[in-house]
Each structure stands twice: as C-alpha cells, then as structure tokens.
Amino acid sequence: MDCTKSTELFKKACEILPGGVNSPVRAFNAVGGSPVIIERAKGSRLFDVDGNSYIDYMGSWGTALVGHAHRNVIDTLKETLENGLSFGATHAKEFDLAEEILAAFPGMESIRFVSSGTEACMTAVRLARAYTKKDLIIKFDGHYHGHSDSLLVKAGSGLATLGIPASPGIPEAVSKYTISISFNDIKALEDVFARYKGQVAAVIFEPIVGNAGFIRPDVGFLNSLRDLCTENGSLLIFDEVMTGFRVAWGGVQTLYNIKADLSTLGKVIGGGMPLAALAGRREIMNHLAPAGNVYQAGTLSGNPVAVAAGLKTLQILKSEEKPYERLANNCEWLLRSFSDSACRYGIPLQVDFEGGMFGFSFSSKKIRNFSDTENIDFECFNFFFRKFLELGVYLPPSSYEACFMSLAHTKEDLEKTGEIFEKICKLRVS
Ligand code: KE4
C-alpha cells in the first residue's frame, strides 16, 4: 500500500500540531507507525490522500452511524448553510432536536446542547455538585468522560482512596474530589459510599464501556449502582456519549431499564458535527443558568448546522426498518467470523457487541474491568491493526477502543473483513 503522501503530510503536521494531530489517539502511538491522512469519507469507506480506500469500523469514533456523508444529511446541510452558519441566538430547530432526543430517553425532561462530550460531562459534574451540595464524584477505572480536570483522574494507590491526577496540570486539590474504583465491583462501591457517607454528589460511568475495550456491566450491577445512589442521595450520571443512539434508540439505560438522573450524549446526535448534550429531570436541569445559578455557556451551543446534521441523522435512523437489528446482526456475523478464524489458528479472542457497537480483544480471559486488560496481548492487536490497514480495513488505532458498525456497511464489506481477518491469523501463526 502506497502511503507516500500521508507520510510526508504527517511529517509536516508534526511541525505545527502537537504530535501532528488535534486529538492524541489519531497519532497511532498505541499501534505504531505513521497515521494515514484521510481525504474523504463516504458510506462505510474512508479514502486517504494516496488514494487508498478502507472499510471503516471507527466511524469517526461512533459518530457515523448512518454512514459517512449520507446523501440526505448533505442535502439538509446545503439548505441549512444558505441560511447562515451560526446566530448566537436561539433557533427553532434546537427544539425539534431536543424533543426528538427527550422522546427517546424516558425520564429525561430537559436538555442542554453543548459542543463536545467533554463539556457535557464537565457540566454534569458541576450540576450534580450544586444540586446535591456535595463534592465527591465517583468514576470507574478506564472509563473516559472527556478531558475536564475533575474527570482526568485515576485510582489512588489503594482502593477507595482519593483520586490522583491522570495528567500533569491538574492540581491534587481538584483530583482529590474524584474517586476512581474498579467497574463491576459492587463491594468497592459500597465501601466508598460507607467511607465517604453523605459526601458523594454523583457516580458517573460508561454503562457499556467503550474506552477500555468493550466491557459490559455484570448482571445486576446497574441495579445495585442505581440503588446505592438513591440510598445515598447521590445522582447517577449515565455517560452515553458513545452508547446513546448507538446501542439502542434510548441508549443503555433503556435497554437495561435503569433510571438515570442525568445523561450525557454526543457523537450520533451531532451526525458528525460538533454537538453533544446534557439531559435530565427538569428539577435538576433547572439549576442550570439562566433558569438557575449553575453557570454553563457556549458560543456554538446548539449551532444550527450541527443541529441540522444531528436531527437529520436521527430522522434517518427512525425511518429505517429495524436499524438496530440490522446493526446487531452485522456485528454478530463479523464477530462470529473473527472467532471461527481465531479458534482455527489457536489465537485467544474475546468478542462482544450491543447494537452497532462491538469489541474484540486478544485475551484468553473475559474483560470485566480495567485491571483485566492486563491480560490483553496488545502486540497481537497492533499486528492485526497494521495488517488490516495494509489490506484496506480501518480499525480504531487502540485495543482500548470499541469498534463501530454503520447502516452503510454491506454484506460484501463484512465478508471481505472476515476474509482479511482469517488471512492475518494465518500470517500471525506462520
Ligand atoms: P468529546 O469531548 O471527545 O466529544 O467526548 C468525550 C467523551 C465522553 N464520554 C465518552 C464515553 C467518550 O467516549 C468520549 C470521547 N470518546 C473518544 C473515543 N473513545 C473520542 C476520540 C478522541 O478522543 O479523539
């Protein structure tokens, strides 16, 4: 595969962009080698500056659920752009998107649009602290909620100890109000609530994890989590930035029928444009300015172009015949093909999926929490990633990332991907 132009452009990028990228994971540091530079995307495909095409299972990190550059989205955007890009004032389409999203999430009565998942999660934390008048936040190791100071925190040395900064530049005075514990560990959660009785404002978590590989909650874990938050007067914040409208129309909370106090959304609801949201019960959300005194703002919040892309994306989803069944069937078919090949060649593989989100990890042990990820053969993943890329398949460039199916992926795409996986297994063992 010729990557001459990509390599040249990336060298140039490294002179003017930190690490050559505008978001770290794009630099391929986890998988090695130089990233390909994408020129355009259409349907299930990415096309790089050297003219190579790729079957895309990254889907702009889950955004491209209906496929890249969907004709109806493009046509809607052309029309929208004629009326202007940004008003800095309220426009009617914001209500249409708001109503569409709130109708999909029972219990969510009010929503605030922002421009990124980071903003949505950061605001959810501030709102939860103001509403409960408590300061501590509990999160889970390996769960990612964007890069705000309170949430870039990793587990302290011992269980249930106060968090430590996950990045330079975050004062201990901030990270100590966040505690990170192991996912799927109810005992650890009970201990934290007991140890910091009456101090926990909220638990924020990825209900199906997509940032530590694909990790599903144990049976009963979400119910116990819900009960513990209710008993302790703490809010339960579902970070569904990745899973919202991705695993099901109403996200994980609808699938598992668990009530969220606040939910954060992103990716799919922006249809590829910068748009995310915080939603929840009106009595909580009305603490946000100007209804209440919890300040939050944004120049491009509810931007008309982003709102138009998101609204059309959801309308396309709604118009499709059983979209989540189609997405799930495609994920199941692909993962069965991977598992059959891996088994034939004696390569340990864990697989799982929900709706249009799937994951696979080269591990002989099921991954239930972040510490289990030490069982993953990352070198094996990197081998598969590079070979897949050479052979025309683009995966998220890290074994810690989930993969994404779109409504544009065809049976031919899946069969080709399965054949390539088999080919790489053969190369791996030869
Ligand atoms: P953004 O600020 O990147 O829009 O959203 C942050 C965020 C919040 N919550 C969850 C569950 C998320 O997955 C994300 C962002 N996801 C990553 C991919 N795992 C974005 C890709 C990147 O960082 O470049």
Residues whose N, C-alpha, C, O or C-beta is under 5 A from the ligand:
A	BS01	KE4	S23 V25 W61 S116 G117 T118 Y144 H145 G146 E206 G210 N211 D239 V241 M242
